[in-house]
Amino acid sequence: MTRKLNDLILRSLTWLCALLTFSILIFLIGYILINGIPYLKPSLFALEYNTTNVSLLPALITTVMTVALSLIIAVPFGVFSAIYLVEYARRGNRFVKLVRMMAETLSGIPSIVYGLFGSLFFVFWLGWGLSLLAGSFTLSIMILPLIMRTTEEALKAVPDSYREGAFGLGAGRLRTVFRIILPAAAPGILAGVILAIGRIVGETAALIYTAGTVAQIPENPLASGRTLAIHMYALSSEGLYTGQAYATAVVLLVVVIGINALSAYAAKKIVKG
């Protein structure tokens, strides 16, 4: 009787927590949509930003550019580092333990610290100024531990029988990794990339100090620009365009959902292929 009562209590608490989490999510999405959709007007998507239309299109384009450039920098380093740690380094190696500990430590550093580092190193010491390149390099350092750790766990999840079968057929380690292991671990790797994209899209503190807040489309990687998150922050902090800030939040929400949907579709395609 006591065991059944405990099971009932635990099950009720589980359902209550799940319902509470789901309710908060629905409330936040509904609040953003209700306050933002009325301000979604064609002028908000003009190519040029000015104080009349406060267009978000330059920020949207800058966001896409920032995400692409950051992933181009971070993904190869993160994936290849994880491949070395899992496939090449000896198990129990002290160096491997040190790298993992440093990656976990870097994951817990506040984004403002990354912003200050990027400002001192990329903006001033390298002389890049407030630019898309400085912001992307700062973000790539910030998401590198996330990509590396998720890729490492995805590679570990691949059964050893895959490796043993490939070695038994005469395939070398490099061929086994790229033709057998990576395709099998692709959904897990892609999940890490999705999380990294979400962090890039929602980042403000690190980019304010490195990429700047210019509300124009960057003409080149060394030009300044603002992402959607910074655009939303700037509009809300001014206090004059609160409705447009909510509209920007709606677009940002749609962008994140769209990226997640496309990534999930790509993962299914990879698994079926």
BAVEXLUM-902528 format. One record per atom (N, C-alpha, C, O): residue in one letter; x negated, y, z negated. Coordinates in steps of 0.02 Angstrom, whole numbers, plus 50000, padded with zeros to 5 digits. Layout:
N
AXYZ;...
END
This chain:
273
M499584993950000;M500005000050000;M499575006350000;M499705011150036;T499045006249958;T498605012049955;T498245013150022;T498165018750044;R498035007550054;R497705008150119;R498165010950172;R497955015150212;K498785008850173;K499265011550222;K499395018950210;K499455022850257;L499425020950146;L499525027950130;L498935032150152;L499015037650179;N498315029550141;N497715033150163;N497695033850239;N497525039050266;D497885028450274;D497895028650347;D498405033750371;D498265037450419;L498985034050338;L499495038850358;L499255046050347;L499375050450389;I498925047250290;I498675053950275;I498145056050326;I498155061650351;L497665051550341;L497135053050388;L497415054250459;L497195058750494;R497905050050477;R498215050950543;R498585057550547;R498565060950598;S498925059350494;S499295065750492;S498815071650496;S498945076550531;L498255071250459;L497765076650461;L497445077250530;L497325082850554;T497325071650563;T497045071750630;T497515075150679;T497315079450718;W498155073150677;W498645076250721;W498735083650705;W498825087750750;L498715085350641;L498805092350622;L498225096650648;L498335102050674;C497615094150640;C497025097850666;C497045098550741;C496895103850769;A497235093150775;A497275093350849;A497815098350870;A497715102150917;L498395098150836;L498935102750854;L498745109950840;L498905114450879;L498395111150784;L498175117950768;L497685120550819;L497735126350841;T497205116450839;T496715118450889;T497045119950956;T496905125050988;F497505115550976;F497855116551039;F498295122851036;F498335126551085;S498605124050980;S499035129950973;S498625136450977;S498845141251009;I498045136450945;I497615142450949;I497385143751020;I497375149451043;L497205138351056;L496995139051126;L497555141851168;L497455146451208;I498165139151160;I498735141551199;I498895148751182;I499065152751226;F498835150551118;F498975157451097;F498475162251129;F498665167551154;L497835160551128;L497335164951157;L497435165751232;L497405171351258;I497555160251267;I497665160651339;I498295164751354;I498285169051398;G498835163351318;G499455167151329;G499375174551313;G499635178751349;Y499015176151260;Y498905183151242;Y498515186851296;Y498675192451314;I497995183551322;I497605186651376;I498025187651439;I497995192851471;L498405182551457;L498815182951518;L499355188351512;L499455192251559;I499685188551455;I500225193451446;I499965200551449;I500285204951479;N499395201751420;N499115208551418;N498715210351481;N498615216251495;G498485205251518;G498055206751575;G498385206551643;G498205210451686;I498875202151653;I499175201351719;I499505207851744;I499445209351803;P499855211751702;P500155218051728;P499645222951757;P499835227351795;Y499005222351739;Y498505227051763;Y498095224151821;Y497615227351844;L498285218351845;L497945215451904;L498215218751967;L498695216351997;K497905224051987;K498115227952045;K497575227652099;K496995226252084;P497765228952162;P497255228752217;P496665233452204;P496105231952224;S496795239152172;S496245243852159;S495705240852114;S495135243052114;L495905235852074;L495435232752028;L494935228352065;L494435226152036;F495075226952130;F494635222752170;F494315226552227;F494135223652278;A494255233052218;A493915237152269;A493175235652269;A492895233552219;L492855236652327;L492145234952333;L491705239752294;L491175237852270;E491925246052288;E491535251052252;E491865252652185;E492475253452181;Y491465253152133;Y491705254852067;Y491695262452058;Y491215265752076;N492245265052029;N492255272052008;N492725272651949;N493055267851930;T492765278551920;T493165279551860;T493915279451874;T494315279351828;T494095279451938;T494805279151955;T495065271951959;T495595270451933;N494675267551991;N494905260651998;N494585255751950;N494825250151940;V494015257751919;V493625253351874;V493615246151901;V493785241451865;S493415245551964;S493435239051998;S492995233951963;S492445235451939;L493245227751961;L492865222251933;L492505218051986;L492125213551969;L492635219552050;L492325215552103;L491565215652102;L491255210452109;P491245221552094;P490515221352088;P490265217052030;P489765213552036;A490625217251974;A490425213051917;A490525205751932;A490125201551910;L491055204051969;L491175197151987;L490625194452032;L490385188852023;I490435198452082;I489895196452127;I489235195852089;I488845191152100;T489105200552044;T488505200252003;T488495194051959;T487965191051948;T489075192051932;T489125186051892;T488935179851931;T488555175651907;V489195179351992;V489035173652035;V488285173452050;V487975168152048;M488005179252065;M487285179652080;M486875177752019;M486365174252025;T487075179951960;T486715178451899;T486745171051883;T486235167951865;V487335168051890;V487405160851878;V486965156851925;V486615152251904;A486995158551990;A486605154852040;A485865155352027;A485505150352028;L485625161352014;L484905162352004;L484675159051939;L484135156051938;S485065159451887;S484875156351823;S484845148751829;S484385145651803;L485325145751865;L485325138551873;L484755136251918;L484455130951906;I484595140151969;I484035138452013;I483375138051973;I482945133951987;I483315142451924;I482705142551883;I482725137051829;I482225133551820;A483295136251794;A483315132051735;A483425124651750;A483125120451717;V483845123051799;V484035116051810;V483425111651828;V483345106351798;P483005113651877;P482425109251892;P481985108151831;P481775102451819;F481825113351793;F481405112551735;F481735108051683;F481405103651654;G482375109151670;G482725105151620;G482785097851640;G482675093451598;V482965096451702;V483055089551725;V482385085851727;V482345080251703;F481875088951755;F481225085551760;F480895084551691;F480545079651680;S481015089351646;S480755088451578;S481095082451544;S480765078451511;A481745081851554;A482105076151525;A481885069551556;A481825064551521;I481755069651622;I481515063551655;I480855061251625;I480745055351613;Y480405066051613;Y479765064251583;Y479855061451513;Y479555056351496;L480275064651473;L480355062451404;L480665055551399;L480495051651354;V481125053851445;V481475047551441;V481135041951480;V481075036351456;E480905043551540;E480665038451586;E479905037351585;E479665031951600;Y479525042451567;Y478805041951572;Y478445042051505;Y477955038451495;A478675046151459;A478335046551394;A478455040251353;A478985037251357;R477965038351315;R478035032451273;R478525033851216;R478535039351188;R478915028851200;R479405029651147;R479055030251079;R478595026351064;G479275035051039;G478955036250975;G478365040950979;G478025042150929;N478235043751038;N477685048451047;N477805054651006;N478355057351005;R477295057050971;R477365062950930;R477505069150972;R477875073550951;F477215069351031;F477335075151075;F478065075451095;F478355080851098;V478355069751109;V479065069451127;V479495071951069;V479965075851079;K479345069751009;K479715071950951;K479645079550941;K480125082950923;L479045082150953;L478935089350946;L479345093250997;L479645098350981;V479355090851060;V479735094251112;V480475094251096;V480815099251105;R480735088551072;R481445088251055;R481615092750997;R482145096050996;M481165093050948;M481295097450891;M481295104750913;M481715108650890;M480835106650958;M480805113550982;M481425115151024;M481685120751020;A481655110351064;A482255111451104;A482865112551060;A483275116951073;E482935108551007;E483495109450961;E483445116150924;E483945119250910;T482825118250908;T482735124650875;T482925130350921;T483255135150900;L482715129950983;L482875135251032;L483625135751044;L483885141151058;S483975130051039;S484705130151050;S485065134150996;S485615136751009;G484775134650937;G485105138150882;G484915145450875;G485165148850830;I484465147950919;I484265154950914;I484815159450940;I485085158050994;P485005164750906;P485525169350931;P485325172550997;P484735173651010;S485825173851038;S485695176551105;S485365183451102;S485005185351148;I485495187251049;I485195193951044;I484435193451040;I484085197951063;V484185187951010;V483465186951005;V483175185751075;V482645188251092;Y483535181751115;Y483325180651184;Y483325187251223;Y482875188551263;G483825191451209;G483855197851242;G483275202351225;G482995205651269;L483085202551162;L482505206551141;L481865203851171;L481435207751193;F481795197151172;F481195194251204;F481165195951278;F480645197951304;G481745195151313;G481755196751384;G481615204051397;G481295205651447;S481855208351353;S481725215551361;S480985217151353;S480705220951392;L480665214051304;L479955215451292;L479515212251346;L479035215351369;F479675206151365;F479235202451411;F479385203951484;F478945206251521;F479995202651506;F480165203451576;F480255210751597;F480005212951649;V480605214451555;V480775221351574;V480165225951569;V480025229751615;F479805225651512;F479265230351500;F478575227551518;F478195230651555;W478415221551492;W477735218951503;W477615217051575;W477095218651603;L478095213651607;L478025211951678;L478235217651724;L478095217551784;G478575222651696;G478765228451735;G479335227451783;G479385231051833;W479775222551769;W480345221451813;W480905226451801;W481345227151844;G480905229851745;G481435234451729;G482085230851715;G482115224751714;L482615234751703;L483275231751694;L483515229251762;L483705233151806;S483505222751771;S483625219951837;S483965213151831;S483975209951778;L484245211051887;L484565204551891;L484055198951880;L484225193851849;L483455199951904;L482935194851895;L482735193951822;L482675188351798;A482655199551786;A482485199151715;A483045195851676;A482905191651632;G483665197551691;G484225194451656;G484275187051671;G484425183151626;S484165185051733;S484215177951752;S483675173851719;S483805168251697;F483065176451717;F482525172751685;F482655172151610;F482515166851580;T482925177351579;T483095176951508;T483635171651496;T483585167751448;L484145171651538;L484685166651530;L484435159651544;L484655154851512;S483975158951592;S483715152251608;S483325149351548;S483365143351534;I482965153651512;I482615151351452;I483135149451398;I483035144651360;M483675153151395;M484185151951345;M484565145351356;M484735141851308;I484695143651420;I485085137551435;I484635131451447;I484875125851453;L483975132551452;L483525127051465;L483575121451414;L483615115651433;P483575122851348;P483645117351299;P484295113551307;P484305107451298;L484835117051323;L485485113751332;L485465108851390;L485685103151383;I485205111051447;I485165106651505;I484705100851492;I484855095151511;M484145102151460;M483655096851447;M483935091551401;M483855085551413;R484275093551347;R484535088751299;R485115084751327;R485155078751316;T485565087951364;T486125084251394;T485885079451448;T486135073851453;T485385081551487;T485105077151538;T484755071151504;T484805065551528;E484405072451450;E484065067151414;E484565061951388;E484445055951394;E485105064351360;E485615059651334;E485945055851391;E486105049951384;A486045059151448;A486345055751506;A485885050351533;A486115045051553;L485235051651534;L484755046651557;L484715040751508;L484655035051529;K484755042251444;K484745036851394;K485355032351399;K485335026451383;A485915035251422;A486535031451426;A486535026451484;A486945021951486;V486075027251532;V486025022551588;V485745015951561;V485215016051530;P486075010251573;P485825003851546;P485125002151571;P484955003651628;D484744998951529;D484064996851549;D484084991551604;D483594990651640;S484644988151611;S484704983151664;S484634986251733;S484404982951780;Y484834992651741;Y484744996151805;Y483994996651821;Y483794995451878;R483604998551771;R482884999351781;R482564992551795;R482144991851840;E482754987551755;E482454980951762;E482624977951830;E482204974651861;G483244978951853;G483434976451919;G483044979751975;G482834976452022;A482954986351970;A482574989952021;A481844987852021;A481544986852075;F481554987051962;F480854984851958;F480784977651984;F480274975952015;G481284973551971;G481264966751995;G481294966252071;G481024961452100;L481614971052103;L481644971252176;L481034974552207;L480994975152268;G480564976752165;G479944979652191;G479944987152197;G479464989852225;A480444990552172;A480464997852175;A479995000752123;A479944998152068;G479655006152141;G479225009652094;G479625013752045;G480235014552052;R479285016451995;R479635020351944;R479945026651973;R480515028251957;L479585030152016;L479845036352045;L480455034952087;L480955038552083;R480425029852129;R480995028052171;R481585025852128;R482165027452144;T481445022152075;T481985019952030;T482335025851998;T482945026051992;V481945030751977;V482225036551943;V482685040451990;V483245042251971;F482445041752051;F482825046152096;F483375042552135;F483855045752156;R483305036152145;R483815032552184;R484305028652141;R484855027152163;I484125027052079;I484555022952037;I484775026751974;I485375027251960;I484295029351937;I484445032151871;I484815038851876;I485335039751845;L484545043451916;L484855050051922;L485575049751948;L486005053051919;P485735045952001;P486435045552023;P486895042851968;P487465045051962;A486645037951929;A487065035151876;A487175040251820;A487695040251787;A486675044551808;A486715049451754;A487005056151777;A487065060751737;A487175056651841;A487395063051869;A487995066151833;A487985072151821;P488515062351815;P489075065551778;P488865068751713;P489105074151697;G488425065451675;G488195068351613;G487775074551624;G487825079451587;I487345074351675;I486935080151692;I487385085951713;I487265091651693;L487885084451752;L488345089651775;L488735092651717;L488895098551719;A488895088651667;A489235091251608;A488795096451573;A489045101551550;G488145095151568;G487695099951539;G487655106351579;G487615111851552;V487665105651646;V487645111551689;V488275115751680;V488255121851681;I488855112351672;I489485115951661;I489455119951596;I489665125651594;L489195116751544;L489125120351480;L488655126351487;L488775131751459;A488125125451526;A487655130951537;A487985136651576;A487875142551560;I488395134951625;I488755140151663;I489225143951618;I489275150151622;G489565140351574;G490015143751527;G489655148651482;G489905153951466;R489045146751461;R488665151251418;R488415157251458;R488385162851431;I488225156251520;I487995161851562;I488555166751574;I488475172751566;V489135164151593;V489705168451610;V489935172651551;V490125178351559;G489905169751491;G490145173351433;G489615177251396;G489765180151343;E489005177551421;E488465180851386;E488475188451396;E488595190851452;T488355192151343;T488325199451347;T487685202151315;T487345206251345;A487535199951254;A486985203051216;A486325202451253;A485955207351258;A486165196451279;A485525195551313;A485485199551377;A484945201851396;L486045200451411;L486035203851476;L486025211451469;L485755214851512;I486315214051416;I486305221251407;I485585223851402;I485435229251428;Y485155219951370;Y484465222051360;Y484015220451420;Y483465223051425;T484245216251465;T483815214051520;T484075215751590;T483695217751633;A484735215051600;A485025216351666;A485335223251671;A485435225851726;G485505226351614;G485805232951616;G486555232651623;G486855227251620;T486865238551633;T487595238951637;T487825242951698;T488375245651697;V487415243351749;V487605247151809;V488185243651844;V488145237651858;A488725247151857;A489335244251885;A489315244251961;A489785246651993;Q488785241751990;Q488715241252062;Q488415234452080;Q488105231152039;I488525232452143;I488235226052166;I487485226952174;I487265231452210;P487075222752142;P486345223452149;P486125222552222;P486315217652254;E485735227252247;E485505226752316;E484945221652324;E484845219052379;N484585220152269;N484055215252271;N483965212652199;N484255215452153;P483565207352190;P483485204552123;P483185209352072;P483265208352012;L482845214652094;L482555219352048;L483015225352033;L482805230152002;A483635224952057;A484125230152043;A484545228251983;A484625222251968;S484815233151949;S485225231951889;S485945230551908;S486175232451962;G486305227251864;G487015225651875;G487335223251811;G486985221851762;R487995222751812;R488355220251753;R488795214351773;R489085214151827;T488835209451729;T489265203651740;T489975205251715;T490105210551688;L490425200451726;L491115201451704;L491175202451629;L491575206551606;A490785198651591;A490815199251518;A490585206251496;A490895209251452;I490045208651526;I489805215451509;I490295220651533;I490415225751499;H490595219551591;H491095224251617;H491685224751570;H491935230151555;M491915219051546;M492475218951499;M492285222451434;M492685226151406;Y491685221251410;Y491455224451348;Y491405232051357;Y491605235851313;A491145234251415;A491065241351427;A491745244851430;A491825250251402;L492235241751463;L492895244951469;L493245245251401;L493545250351385;S493195239951363;S493535239851298;S493195244551248;S493535247651207;S492535245151251;S492185249451204;S492315256851219;S492305261051173;E492435258451282;E492595265451299;E493275267451273;E493395273251258;G493735262651268;G494405263951241;G494885267251290;G495445268751272;L494665268251352;L495085271551402;L495415266651450;L495915268251481;Y495115260751457;Y495365255951506;Y495475249151473;Y495215244051496;T495845249051418;T495965242851382;T496355237851424;T496205231951423;G496855240251461;G497245235851504;G496815232651557;G496875226651571;Q496365236551588;Q495915233851639;Q495425228851608;Q495215224151642;A495245229851545;A494815225051511;A495165218351503;A494865213051513;Y495815218551486;Y496195212251482;Y496255209051551;Y496225202951557;A496345213051603;A496375210351671;A495725207051690;A495725201751722;T495165209951669;T494515206851681;T494465200251644;T494175195451670;A494745200051583;A494735193751545;A495135188351581;A494955182451579;V495685190251614;V496085185451652;V495665182651710;V495655176551721;V495325186951746;V494905184751802;V494335180251777;V494175175251808;L494045182151721;L493505178151691;L493765171251672;L493415166251681;L494365171051644;L494665164651626;L494785160251687;L494645154251686;V495035163251741;V495155159551803;V494505156951832;V494475151351857;V493975161051829;V493325159051856;V493055153051818;V492815148251848;V493105153151752;V492855147651711;V493245141251724;V492955135851731;I493915141851728;I494325135951742;I494165133251811;I494125127151821;G494075137751860;G493905135551928;G493235131951931;G493175126851965;I492745134551896;I492085131251894;I492125124351863;I491825119551887;N492495123851808;N492585117351775;N492945112351820;N492765106451822;A493455114751855;A493835110251900;A493395107751957;A493405101851974;L493015112351988;L492575110352043;L492035105552019;L491855100852054;S491765106751960;S491245102451932;S491525095451918;S491205090351931;A492135095151890;A492445088651876;A492575084951941;A492485078851944;Y492795088551992;Y492915085352057;Y492265082752087;Y492245077252114;A491725086752081;A491075084552106;A490825078452069;A490545073852099;A490935078252003;A490725072451964;A491085066051985;A490785060751989;K491735066651998;K492115060852021;K491865058452088;K491815052352100;K491715063052132;K491455061352198;K490785057652193;K490655052852228;I490365060152147;I489705057052139;I489775049952112;I489425045452134;V490235048952064;V490335042352035;V490615037452086;V490385031752090;K491095039752125;K491385035452177;K490895033952233;K490885028452261;G490465039052248;G489965038052301;G489435033152281;G488975031752320;
END
